[in-house]
Amino acid sequence: MRLVPFRHLLVLLFALAPAVLLPGAAASTEDATTVVAPDPRDQAQLAAALAALGPQRPGISDLYVLGFAGDATDPVFRNEVLYLRTLASRRFEGAGHALALVNGPDNLGERRYAPLATYDNLYDGLARIGALMDRDEDILLLFVSTHGTEDHALYVDAGPDGYDYITPEDLRQALDDAGIKHRVIVLSACYSGGFIPRLRSPDTLVITAARADRPSFGCGNTSNATYFGQAWLIDAMNQTDDFAEAYRMASAAITERERAEGELPSLPQLSQGKHIGAALAHWRAGLHAGPAVPYPYPPIAPALDAAPSQ
């Protein structure tokens, strides 16, 4: 189980009182986190998913993918992460190398189809991937889609299994403990640019949906994908196998869309370490990319007011 950080200790003092959080772009990590016992169903689901991950192929640069859909109250995040798993398998030779952690309204009952997106499961998933990888040649793609806070944390709502926040320090610790060298980290959340200073390294590419002081857009019940998910994951990654080039394509598309809709520019960010480019080029050189993969979730008619932010 995850150790409860100091900011969450208030919950332990008031464990008998119900916890309430209204999620949104301005949510703060000063809010308490619910503390719950491990769910045996989720533990079994995670064990099965980790056991299903395949070993790396000797002499071949493999891409391992972990998708994290953080908020069970908003299906848009689930949509993107489940699609990422399909895209990785069909287009990027990732069959057996993709793990989806999903908080979704249809993944909280008795019949769950994926492990929950919790910090513990993220930590264990990264640890398993790190153990399977050839750390000198294989690459991790970590894609997180959820709400982000102004003080730079990722919001996690697993329904009855509780809620939490993942800080830049939390994420860096999980990656370092897993021993994963080559990292592509894509954060689709408000204010996610605030993660870059803690995550950057010579072997890391970080792409975020917004600058540290800006929201991003497209979550809520009027969307089937976030603006960033649509532009980077669905559109650009079906046209290129270059993550940085996909960022440039997505950034241009998002800028145009936000300008047309009168939104404050989210200003997506990219930070590329000096060594990760060579590792990614080596992976692309051996890749036989598949055809574009259709997005299975139909568009939703937009509301009259502005699209809600992440």
Secondary structure, DSSP 8 states (H G I E B T S, - for coil): -----GGGHHHHHTTTS------STT--TTS--------HHHHHHHHHHHHH-----TTS--EEEEEEE-BTT-HHHHHHHHHHHHHHHHHSS-TTSEEEEE--TTSSSSS-SS----HHHHHHHHHHHHHHS-TTT-EEEEEEES-B-TTS-EEEE-GGG-EEEE-HHHHHHHHHHHT--EEEEEEESTTGGGGHHHH--TTEEEEESS-TT---B--STT-SS-HHIIIIIIIGGGT-S-HHHHHHHHHHHHHHHHHHHT------EEEE-TTHHHHHHHHHHT----------S------SS---B-
